[in-house]
Amino acid sequence: MEEGILIELFTSPTCPYCPRAKEVAERIVKRMPKVLLIERDVSQPENAEIARSYGIQGVPAMVINGRYKILGVPREEQLLHYLSTL
C-alpha cells in the first residue's frame, strides 16, 4: 500500500446496520494509518447525489478509492484483507 486509501461510508440516521459498519471502518482506520474514512450521510442531498453517482441504492455501503463497493456490514477480516492488497 504505497498511497493513501479513501473509504467513503454511506450511512443513514434511520439505518439499524450503519453503526456496525462505521465501527468496523473505524477499527480499520486505527490499524491502518494510511486509510482515511469519510462518512457520508445520505439524508443530506449532496451525499445522496454522490451515492447515486456510484450506483448505490442502499446503506450501509462503502466505496474504496472511488471504485470498489461493499454493500452491507463487512467482516473486519474481509475488509483488512482487501485493503492490504491495494
C-alpha positions as CSV (number, residue, x, y, z in Angstrom):
1,M,0.0,0.0,0.0
2,E,2.0,2.9,-1.3
3,E,-0.6,5.7,-1.3
4,G,-3.4,6.5,1.0
5,I,-6.7,4.7,0.7
6,L,-10.1,6.5,0.9
7,I,-13.1,4.7,2.3
8,E,-16.4,6.5,1.8
9,L,-19.0,5.1,4.1
10,F,-22.6,5.9,3.1
11,T,-25.0,5.8,6.0
12,S,-28.4,7.0,7.1
13,P,-29.6,8.0,10.5
14,T,-32.5,5.5,10.3
15,C,-30.3,2.6,9.3
16,P,-30.0,-0.1,12.0
17,Y,-26.9,-1.6,10.4
18,C,-24.9,1.6,9.7
19,P,-23.5,2.0,13.3
20,R,-21.9,-1.5,13.0
21,A,-20.4,-0.7,9.6
22,K,-19.0,2.5,11.0
23,E,-17.4,0.6,13.9
24,V,-15.8,-1.8,11.5
25,A,-14.4,1.0,9.4
26,E,-13.2,3.0,12.4
27,R,-11.3,-0.1,13.7
28,I,-9.6,-0.5,10.3
29,V,-8.6,3.2,10.3
30,K,-6.9,2.8,13.7
31,R,-5.0,-0.2,12.4
32,M,-4.0,1.2,9.0
33,P,-2.8,4.8,9.3
34,K,-2.9,5.4,5.5
35,V,-6.6,4.8,5.4
36,L,-9.0,7.8,5.5
37,L,-12.6,7.3,6.4
38,I,-15.3,9.8,5.3
39,E,-18.8,9.2,6.4
40,R,-21.5,10.4,4.0
41,D,-25.0,10.7,5.5
42,V,-27.3,10.1,2.5
43,S,-30.1,12.1,4.2
44,Q,-28.1,15.1,3.1
45,P,-28.8,15.9,-0.6
46,E,-25.1,16.3,-1.7
47,N,-24.2,12.9,-0.2
48,A,-27.3,11.3,-1.7
49,E,-26.1,12.6,-5.1
50,I,-22.6,11.1,-4.6
51,A,-24.2,7.8,-3.6
52,R,-26.3,7.8,-6.8
53,S,-23.2,8.6,-8.9
54,Y,-21.7,5.3,-7.6
55,G,-24.9,3.4,-8.2
56,I,-25.5,2.9,-4.5
57,Q,-29.2,2.4,-3.7
58,G,-29.0,1.2,-0.1
59,V,-27.0,1.7,3.1
60,P,-24.6,0.9,4.6
61,A,-22.3,0.9,1.7
62,M,-18.5,1.5,1.3
63,V,-16.7,2.8,-1.7
64,I,-12.9,2.3,-1.6
65,N,-10.8,4.7,-3.7
66,G,-13.8,5.6,-5.8
67,R,-14.2,2.1,-7.3
68,Y,-14.7,-1.0,-5.2
69,K,-18.1,-1.2,-3.5
70,I,-19.0,-3.2,-0.4
71,L,-22.7,-3.3,0.5
72,G,-23.8,-4.1,4.0
73,V,-21.6,-4.6,7.0
74,P,-18.3,-6.2,6.1
75,R,-16.4,-8.5,8.4
76,E,-13.3,-6.8,9.6
77,E,-11.0,-9.5,8.3
78,Q,-12.5,-9.3,4.8
79,L,-12.0,-5.5,4.7
80,L,-8.5,-5.7,6.1
81,H,-7.6,-8.4,3.5
82,Y,-8.9,-6.3,0.6
83,L,-7.2,-3.1,1.8
84,S,-3.9,-4.9,2.3
85,T,-3.9,-5.9,-1.4
86,L,-4.1,-2.2,-2.6
